[in-house]
């Protein structure tokens, strides 16, 4: 069933093909899943939960850890580990979810990243570490670039080793600019 969505995407996936492949009737398939959306949810649930959990942990760490630094290179390995631990679910979310309720997954992560970055800058501003204000659109552009570049690993079927190297490249590309923009 996973192969059906990976091959055809959510919109063109056929429950008739899935049932034929697993050797049951489509009615039999509906005994296990109420709908195509229900089946897709089953396949992406773990990846969704892992990403939301990691994003929440990062935000909590920002407030609890006085040495918090989002520019540490260990974040690159953390994202790569997360992606490759849930690779097929992430692939479904990023490349195959059009037409499903998960079609906005990447946009939702961008929104969360934008809000987290803004909160981090506000905390730095309150602590007197930075004084520069960044517009909402600029925060959005920074988060969009970062999240989109992370998922290039999936869009281009990189191996985990290639992804780790890619993430180092992303860090080298973006982090110095972010530091300069923030005045750090």
WOZIUR-V885827 format. One record per residue. RES is the residue in three letters. SS is DSSP state (A for helix, B for strand, O for the rest). PHI is phi in whole degrees, 0 to 359 (none if undefined). BURIAL is I if it has 9 or more other ideal C-beta (glycine too) atoms within 8 Angstrom, else O. Layout:
RES/SS/PHI/BURIAL ; RES/SS/PHI/BURIAL
This chain:
UNK/O/none/I ; UNK/A/299/O ; UNK/A/299/O ; UNK/A/300/I ; UNK/A/289/I ; UNK/A/293/I ; UNK/A/280/O ; UNK/A/252/I ; UNK/A/76/I ; UNK/A/300/I ; UNK/A/299/O ; UNK/A/260/O ; UNK/O/296/I ; UNK/O/240/O ; UNK/A/291/I ; UNK/A/296/O ; UNK/A/295/I ; UNK/A/298/I ; UNK/A/296/I ; UNK/A/296/O ; UNK/A/293/I ; UNK/A/271/O ; UNK/O/81/O ; UNK/O/228/O ; UNK/O/285/O ; UNK/A/298/O ; UNK/A/298/O ; UNK/A/296/I ; UNK/A/296/I ; UNK/A/291/I ; UNK/A/288/O ; UNK/A/264/O ; UNK/O/226/I ; UNK/O/289/O ; UNK/O/199/O ; UNK/A/298/I ; UNK/A/299/O ; UNK/A/298/I ; UNK/A/295/I ; UNK/A/297/I ; UNK/A/303/I ; UNK/A/304/O ; UNK/A/284/I ; UNK/A/253/I ; UNK/A/305/I ; UNK/A/296/O ; UNK/A/295/I ; UNK/A/301/I ; UNK/A/298/O ; UNK/A/296/I ; UNK/A/292/I ; UNK/A/295/O ; UNK/A/295/O ; UNK/A/296/I ; UNK/A/296/I ; UNK/A/296/O ; UNK/A/297/O ; UNK/A/297/I ; UNK/A/293/I ; UNK/A/298/O ; UNK/A/300/I ; UNK/A/301/I ; UNK/A/272/O ; UNK/A/264/O ; UNK/O/256/O ; UNK/O/292/O ; UNK/O/264/O ; UNK/O/304/I ; UNK/O/212/O ; UNK/O/290/I ; UNK/O/263/O ; UNK/O/289/O ; UNK/O/290/O ; UNK/A/295/O ; UNK/A/296/I ; UNK/A/295/I ; UNK/A/293/I ; UNK/A/297/I ; UNK/A/296/I ; UNK/A/298/I ; UNK/A/301/O ; UNK/A/298/I ; UNK/A/299/I ; UNK/A/278/I ; UNK/A/288/O ; UNK/O/233/I ; UNK/A/305/I ; UNK/A/294/I ; UNK/A/296/I ; UNK/A/294/I ; UNK/A/302/I ; UNK/A/298/I ; UNK/A/294/I ; UNK/A/277/I ; UNK/A/250/I ; UNK/O/230/I ; UNK/O/264/I ; UNK/O/306/O ; UNK/O/94/O ; UNK/O/259/I ; UNK/O/289/O ; UNK/O/262/I ; UNK/O/299/I ; UNK/O/262/O ; UNK/A/307/I ; UNK/A/295/I ; UNK/A/298/O ; UNK/A/295/O ; UNK/A/295/I ; UNK/A/298/I ; UNK/A/299/I ; UNK/A/297/I ; UNK/A/296/I ; UNK/A/300/I ; UNK/A/296/O ; UNK/A/295/I ; UNK/A/297/I ; UNK/A/296/I ; UNK/A/296/I ; UNK/A/298/I ; UNK/A/296/I ; UNK/A/298/O ; UNK/A/296/I ; UNK/A/295/I ; UNK/A/294/I ; UNK/A/296/O ; UNK/O/279/O ; UNK/O/77/O ; UNK/O/277/O ; UNK/O/230/I ; UNK/O/231/O ; UNK/O/287/O ; UNK/O/259/O ; UNK/O/240/I ; UNK/O/289/O ; UNK/A/302/O ; UNK/A/295/O ; UNK/A/295/I ; UNK/A/300/I ; UNK/A/299/I ; UNK/A/297/O ; UNK/A/298/I ; UNK/A/293/I ; UNK/A/297/I ; UNK/A/301/I ; UNK/A/297/I ; UNK/A/295/I ; UNK/A/299/I ; UNK/A/295/I ; UNK/A/302/I ; UNK/A/279/I ; UNK/A/300/I ; UNK/A/302/I ; UNK/A/276/I ; UNK/A/301/O ; UNK/O/251/O ; UNK/O/49/O ; UNK/O/290/I ; UNK/O/288/O ; UNK/A/298/O ; UNK/A/297/O ; UNK/A/297/I ; UNK/A/295/I ; UNK/A/297/I ; UNK/A/296/O ; UNK/A/300/I ; UNK/A/294/I ; UNK/A/297/I ; UNK/A/300/O ; UNK/A/299/I ; UNK/A/299/I ; UNK/A/297/O ; UNK/A/287/O ; UNK/A/265/I ; UNK/A/300/I ; UNK/A/299/O ; UNK/A/295/O ; UNK/A/297/I ; UNK/A/299/I ; UNK/A/295/O ; UNK/A/300/I ; UNK/A/280/I ; UNK/O/77/O ; UNK/O/264/O
